[in-house]
Amino acid sequence: MSKTTLLRLALAFLLGGSLSQTLGAQAVFHFGRSNQDTLPERFRVSTEALREHIYQRIPDHLRNEAYPRSTFRFADQASIQLSYLFSSGEVYSDWSSFEDYLNQILQRVLPEELAQDSLIRVYLVKNGRFNAYVTPSGMIFLHIGLFDQVSDEATLAGILCHELAHHHLHHSIEAYVKRERGDFRPGFLLANKGAYSDYSIQSELDADALSARWLARGGYRLEGLTKAFEAMERWEKNYLARSKKKWVLEEYTHPRSERRLEQLHSYIKDQDATAADLRYFQVSQADFERFREEAKSEILQSLLHDFQYGRCTEKAFKYHLFESGNPSYLYYLIESIRRRFYLNQDLWRKKFIVHRYYEAVLTNNKQYKKPVEQHLFEQSPNLYLELSSEEEASMEAKFYWEDLKFITNEQAFVFFKQIAELVNEPECILSDALSMSFQAEVRNQLLRQYLANDNIRYRAYAECLLRDSIEASLPAQTLSVFSDFYVTIRQGKEEIMIREEQNRAAPYLEQVLQPAIEGFDERRYLYLPALQHYQSADYQLFQELQYLSFRTLYAKGDETKIHILDPRFWELMHQYGVNEMEFINCSYFDSRKADSSVEGYRAAIEIDYQSLLSEVKRHRYFDSYITSIREVAEGVSKVKSSGAEIKLSYRVPGEEQVVELLRSNLALKDQKTEEMDVRYRNAKREAQKK
């Protein structure tokens, strides 16, 4: 009997429902896709080529007559951002079947006016939020989280049409030029205070109107756009319900969805929008449904890795309601609950999902918001799970509202882990073990149960945890990760970012930066951008860890250990043989006289790093920001150390001074770490005395 069938039987037993409610098509447990490490050649885009493509597409009256330098700067900045996005690992580079399917839809709605734009293509982004955007190059990026709310091809095609309309109407470059020339600055008596909002909102409405025409021309029903705006409206209502002080969504950059729906309904009324040749699917309904199912685990994985634990719980429970026998959703439910409440143990006793929502109350003619009092199963879940009325009607697991199983987060965790125990789902057992870190005997019993399974993800980690050797298993070494070397030339008040192509810049930067750690015997060197092309998985995990090092962890309860929050972080340290990873971000500014010409801008960006840093008789400034994550038994887990911006010597090459300043800043960071560790140990001893 398969694990999925066992899970369905377990659900039938625990829920008291009939087997017909829970037995169905089998689902396979997986965390999400295992993406390839090597970045394909087509993703190693040239910043120079992108810049020229974007620049040449800018309308002549802007590029050649009115604002030549501003438009070139716009193209340069856009190309740098795109180049970074493709090399960051955030874009799916090896899900070609899904990408090709999306581009087949794109080709159906692509208007003749854009048919010759060679870079227009759809790409998928590893982000669990509902979003889509077009770049000045014409490349369209869809978040994987979009597929939580898109129910058919017409809706997807409508979103693509909307982004194409922005591109065709040159909205991004127009907004940039207007901002540069001061159209959005407050005027006399703040007369222009809402100018940017007015422009942005009107741009959205113009794109909506054009996209409706293109959608119908591509053979899709206009209800596709309606569904997209209805999905946005559900998100807006959910957002407002999570806000303690906001009552109405402000129209800053986008009109409210109700306004967009009103315009669309008016347009549909004047069109033959129900013609027989207009359909919800034109390419493949089967492919759409298959990819949308595959997207669910990706959405959950993205939310979990992005520290969006509350959203991950909501989405996992939503998917569980429609496919209660799918073990993947069970894992993400348990793990997201565990991680969120590991950081704040007070939340265990609060109501499942609704504890972070507010409801409006009217008292003595005064309106205010208070935490939602009813538990989830006393009301409709639509608001909290962003369900459409059709989705609510088709839910498989309505039994939760018929026979109460739990109310609080802790009760929910216990209930879901009981299901996991019945089918011996290993990764859920590890989640349970990590939730019991404060009870060593119970934790170790669960760890032994986990290790008894053949196919488990974190064997080495669990063995070390069982032996209480997590910290001891890691050498007392620090990996100095040089994350970014941010270089700009200041021409007057304008900053020009210098981003030399990575294959040319990396050897020189490594040669400059590596000597900075010489003399620190406990340090090892890593230049993070070098991992982008051939070790993409490690690169992304380093970026997650760096983001965590930046964040302030508002932990409430027991001392927070990074390896308990996410075992992957211990695995990365174990792989590199260190117990600390410090992330070093440097900024190097070269100040020069003002120059408002395109030629001056071009000359600046053509300077390579080596020429820039080896120059003398220049006004230059340098600073660095160092953060670290540590796995040590008797010390703090996070350290932040920031150096002030320092003016470099006028007559000494910059590269020589950078090395010495970095050495000094690393020594100061070590001193700060030692002082923090002493305070930590003293505080721990005082707590033990009490």
FENNORPE-V859339 format. One record per pair of residues at least 6 apart in sequence whose ideal C-beta (glycine too) atoms are under 6 Angstrom apart, sorted by sequence separation. I is the first residue (numbers start at 1). J is the second residue. If there is no record, write none. Layout:
# FENNORPE-V859339
((I | J) (I | J))
This chain:
# FENNORPE-V859339
((134 | 140) (150 | 156) (186 | 192) (216 | 222) (240 | 246) (341 | 347) (406 | 412) (436 | 442) (437 | 443) (464 | 470) (517 | 523) (648 | 654) (12 | 19) (186 | 193) (249 | 256) (341 | 348) (360 | 367) (361 | 368) (436 | 443) (488 | 495) (489 | 496) (531 | 538) (532 | 539) (553 | 560) (562 | 569) (563 | 570) (630 | 637) (63 | 71) (133 | 141) (303 | 311) (304 | 312) (420 | 428) (517 | 525) (531 | 539) (62 | 71) (303 | 312) (320 | 329) (360 | 369) (361 | 370) (406 | 415) (464 | 473) (488 | 497) (648 | 657) (12 | 22) (132 | 142) (212 | 222) (319 | 329) (382 | 392) (405 | 415) (433 | 443) (11 | 22) (184 | 195) (358 | 369) (451 | 462) (487 | 498) (514 | 525) (628 | 639) (131 | 143) (184 | 196) (300 | 312) (450 | 462) (58 | 71) (212 | 225) (236 | 249) (316 | 329) (359 | 372) (433 | 446) (627 | 640) (8 | 22) (129 | 143) (132 | 146) (432 | 446) (433 | 447) (528 | 542) (8 | 23) (130 | 145) (300 | 315) (357 | 372) (417 | 432) (447 | 462) (626 | 641) (106 | 122) (125 | 141) (127 | 143) (129 | 145) (130 | 146) (300 | 316) (316 | 332) (317 | 333) (55 | 72) (128 | 145) (316 | 333) (429 | 446) (510 | 527) (625 | 642) (103 | 121) (119 | 137) (120 | 138) (121 | 139) (122 | 140) (123 | 141) (124 | 142) (125 | 143) (127 | 145) (354 | 372) (103 | 122) (119 | 138) (130 | 149) (447 | 466) (624 | 643) (55 | 75) (102 | 122) (119 | 139) (124 | 144) (312 | 332) (429 | 449) (430 | 450) (623 | 643) (54 | 75) (117 | 138) (236 | 257) (429 | 450) (4 | 26) (354 | 376) (444 | 466) (623 | 645) (643 | 665) (4 | 27) (140 | 163) (296 | 319) (313 | 336) (353 | 376) (377 | 400) (51 | 75) (54 | 78) (233 | 257) (312 | 336) (313 | 337) (351 | 375) (352 | 376) (377 | 401) (426 | 450) (485 | 509) (506 | 530) (545 | 569) (621 | 645) (622 | 646) (51 | 76) (232 | 257) (621 | 647) (622 | 648) (132 | 159) (309 | 336) (377 | 404) (426 | 453) (502 | 529) (51 | 79) (229 | 257) (590 | 618) (591 | 619) (620 | 648) (641 | 669) (50 | 79) (134 | 163) (138 | 167) (309 | 339) (426 | 456) (590 | 620) (132 | 163) (229 | 260) (297 | 328) (309 | 340) (353 | 384) (482 | 513) (541 | 572) (641 | 672) (47 | 79) (50 | 82) (91 | 123) (92 | 124) (134 | 166) (171 | 203) (229 | 261) (300 | 332) (304 | 336) (375 | 407) (589 | 621) (134 | 167) (91 | 125) (549 | 583) (588 | 622) (620 | 654) (639 | 673) (90 | 125) (616 | 651) (47 | 83) (90 | 126) (136 | 172) (587 | 623) (622 | 658) (480 | 517) (546 | 583) (616 | 653) (45 | 83) (226 | 264) (586 | 624) (225 | 264) (314 | 353) (614 | 653) (622 | 661) (585 | 625) (636 | 676) (45 | 86) (166 | 207) (613 | 654) (614 | 655) (624 | 665) (165 | 207) (584 | 626) (613 | 655) (635 | 677) (43 | 86) (480 | 523) (626 | 669) (478 | 522) (582 | 626) (583 | 627) (636 | 680) (162 | 207) (165 | 210) (477 | 522) (478 | 523) (479 | 524) (480 | 525) (481 | 526) (482 | 527) (483 | 528) (635 | 680) (165 | 211) (222 | 268) (310 | 356) (582 | 628) (477 | 524) (479 | 526) (481 | 528) (634 | 681) (109 | 157) (580 | 628) (581 | 629) (162 | 211) (43 | 93) (161 | 211) (201 | 251) (204 | 254) (580 | 630) (204 | 255) (222 | 273) (105 | 157) (109 | 161) (208 | 260) (579 | 631) (40 | 93) (82 | 135) (161 | 214) (200 | 253) (579 | 632) (39 | 93) (106 | 160) (114 | 168) (161 | 215) (201 | 255) (82 | 137) (113 | 168) (197 | 252) (212 | 267) (158 | 215) (221 | 278) (352 | 409) (36 | 94) (78 | 136) (157 | 215) (573 | 631) (35 | 94) (221 | 280) (349 | 408) (350 | 409) (352 | 412) (348 | 409) (347 | 409) (348 | 410) (157 | 220) (219 | 282) (53 | 119) (154 | 220) (158 | 224) (154 | 221) (157 | 224) (158 | 225) (318 | 385) (562 | 629) (155 | 224) (159 | 228) (154 | 224) (158 | 228) (314 | 385) (155 | 227) (324 | 396) (155 | 228) (324 | 397) (321 | 395) (322 | 396) (562 | 637) (321 | 397) (337 | 413) (550 | 627) (549 | 627) (549 | 629) (54 | 136) (149 | 231) (334 | 416) (54 | 137) (333 | 416) (334 | 417) (545 | 629) (50 | 137) (338 | 431) (470 | 563) (334 | 428) (331 | 427) (335 | 431) (331 | 428) (334 | 431) (338 | 435) (479 | 576) (327 | 425) (74 | 173) (474 | 573) (479 | 578) (490 | 589) (478 | 578) (481 | 581) (483 | 583) (477 | 578) (484 | 585) (485 | 586) (486 | 587) (487 | 588) (488 | 589) (489 | 590) (490 | 591) (491 | 592) (508 | 609) (74 | 176) (475 | 577) (478 | 580) (479 | 581) (480 | 582) (481 | 583) (482 | 584) (483 | 585) (492 | 594) (508 | 610) (111 | 214) (476 | 579) (491 | 594) (478 | 582) (491 | 595) (505 | 609) (109 | 214) (130 | 235) (474 | 579) (461 | 567) (70 | 177) (496 | 604) (500 | 608) (109 | 218) (458 | 567) (461 | 570) (500 | 609) (67 | 177) (70 | 180) (108 | 218) (242 | 356) (244 | 358) (58 | 173) (242 | 357) (489 | 604) (241 | 357) (438 | 558) (244 | 369) (154 | 280) (437 | 564) (152 | 280) (153 | 281) (434 | 564) (153 | 288) (241 | 383) (512 | 655) (516 | 659) (515 | 659) (147 | 292) (516 | 662) (516 | 663) (147 | 295) (238 | 386) (144 | 295) (148 | 299) (234 | 386) (144 | 298) (145 | 299) (144 | 299) (474 | 631) (471 | 631) (471 | 632) (471 | 633) (128 | 299) (108 | 282) (128 | 302) (127 | 302) (128 | 303) (126 | 302) (105 | 283) (104 | 283) (101 | 287) (98 | 291) (346 | 556) (343 | 555) (344 | 556) (345 | 557) (305 | 544) (32 | 297) (32 | 298) (32 | 301) (31 | 301) (29 | 327) (27 | 326) (29 | 328) (22 | 324) (22 | 325) (11 | 324) (8 | 325) (7 | 325) (7 | 327) (4 | 325) (17 | 399) (15 | 399) (16 | 403) (10 | 419) (10 | 422) (10 | 423) (7 | 423) (6 | 423) (80 | 499) (3 | 423) (87 | 532) (89 | 536) (89 | 539) (89 | 540) (39 | 533) (38 | 534) (39 | 536) (37 | 535) (37 | 536) (37 | 537) (72 | 598) (69 | 596) (69 | 598) (72 | 601) (68 | 598) (69 | 601))
